[in-house]
């Protein structure tokens, strides 16, 4: 066993070196393409002045910084496809040059080849998880803050973001018109209902600051309408307050869900939002599917390397490289399309969230292992 370790080290260096070079090249090409498109979209905004400080101008350095902050999100979405295309390209090159055939005749059997590819896939799965849970959410927030400095508050649509929160004996509906910075909210409206569904209090604030350390929102320029149902007849009491502290468990991230796509949130943040929706008896099917998709998405790198492995056992002509790489691209695109389709269909038909998220990976894994077994055992 000790005598074989130098050979295995050389073998891993050969295979991993070829595949990592190809995957890196594909990922770099994809990122350059998406960065170019993002920069084109930012060109009309060049020269725009900040509404907060007219001395600040949105120039080319700011646009390049914004485009750079978007790259981790693009890499997170593209990494499984890059792994598939790069792996197909690398394995086809090894097979075309007969290097993979020499490795097979030297004792590099199918089981060992599958193990080596799974190790590579596991490494990229870990990288995808780190990108999706830590790097991409942080860079997306920084990109939003950069935009907010030069474009003003981020609008949450014509109707704003709506959230609900249940407390003892009553329910509160919250509406936020726009986000300002990391914790700032604009155009806040609160509607409080009793256990029988009657409005007991409404509150309007020009702006609010989320203070998660204290578990409250600091409301400013508040107009309070209180319905006194104990009086006969009932009366409406109105107050104007400069500030008011409103205790709540709603975070700024929960409000930003209306602006951010659920898959751009961290796994823990998405789980907390689902818990909040369930506690307030709101529909969670869409977000549960996104949570399971986020958990299974890094594992798609394992599926991709298994999909690529059968290409190493095919017989090649001298000019067949492009055709096989194109086939790998089509496989990757079909996997993405099927994953999105299962997400929408699972949401419409109320499938179990884990099934809607895991079905494409399971189908492609079974198909790729079947193709691999047929090529090795039958041919």
Order of alpha helices (4+ residues) and beta strands (2+ residues): alpha-beta-beta-alpha-alpha-alpha-alpha-beta-beta-beta-beta-beta-beta-beta-alpha-alpha-alpha-alpha-alpha-alpha
